């Protein structure tokens, strides 16, 4: 695939923003996140309503219900805020927003997003408090997610609604890699070995079918649900079927890095590295990708800060798993450069709105959430800051 050469715009960002010799003040950026999170809490919405996005020009969030695929990110963000500040107000709010998601588990499994909903929220809650009230929702969500696994195919069905709507008998999206972390955790905490086997097989099948020869990824892999045959790779939220959609590639980097940690498999590590390498190689100068690396409107195409935050967090972990010390240092340096750019005035919301970051893109082909602040950008940003702080303290 040929990549369009991006033109560096002399706007707002300068080379000094992402200079390699610049050091990010992690505590300062975390303190900024605490301030912004308190602005959101001051909006005083009911716990069954969760912030999702802020449109350009608005200061307050647009809220969604508990069954929205992004609804776990806000309580997860609050858990990270509590972890880094020990501010009890964050813990109290995180508990209430996390508990408010529980009724989702009483509904029939509707798609793959249970990991996004419950591992970001209850997963972080249990990690930090060991309160058993958070353990059961993770196990219940894992059992529900496992019901969508098709052993003939070897992956979890992502979108049941698309079977008829798009004629995709069994479809798996790259985003689904993130939900495997919940299954790996559940398998070690009372859920049983089968959950581990499902997660590992899903990653293995995705590794075989979801990538082009250059290690850019499809958004959707379509399979025959009866034979397991791979039919085709397509996009749903990218520019075209043969382009590198930024957030999809971010999910791949993050997901295969996490799967390496959980399984120790060398082929998963190699996949994480190859997907990271092609992403990094084609980044624009400020380290934050355009929503799709091949949009012909570049450099006038919208950026996606959420992809940058996801990749920064993933690369920090990848740097701890990569055996080659030079390569490991490269991934960490690249992650820090991404965070330095995101921490600049161009990407931080500051006084403009109550989010952490601006300039994310949700579903460009659908014309929705273009150049907005969005909850998962904030979640992965504070997670990446947390990971960097721990790495600097000698923790993994």
Secondary structure, 3 states (H helix, E strand, C coil): CCCCCCCCCCCCCCCCCCCCCCCCCHHHHHHHHHHHHHHHHCCCCCCCCEEEEECCCCCCCEEECCCCCCCHHHHHHHHHHHHHHCCHHHHHHHHHHHHCCHHHHHCCCCECCHHHHHHHHHHHHHHHHCCHHHHHHHHHHHHHHHCCEECCCCEECCECHHHHHCCCCEEEEHHHHHHHHHHHHHHHHHHCHHHHHHHHHHHHHHHHHCECCCCCECCEEEECCCCCCEEEEECCCCCCCCCCEHHHHHHHHHHHHHHHHHHCCHHHHHHHHHHHHHHHHCCCCCCCCECECCCCCCCCCCECHHHHHHHHHHHHHHHHHCCCHHHHHHHHHHHHHHHHHHCCCCCECCCCCCCCECCEEEECCCCEEEEEEEHHHHHHHHHHHHHHHHHHCCCC
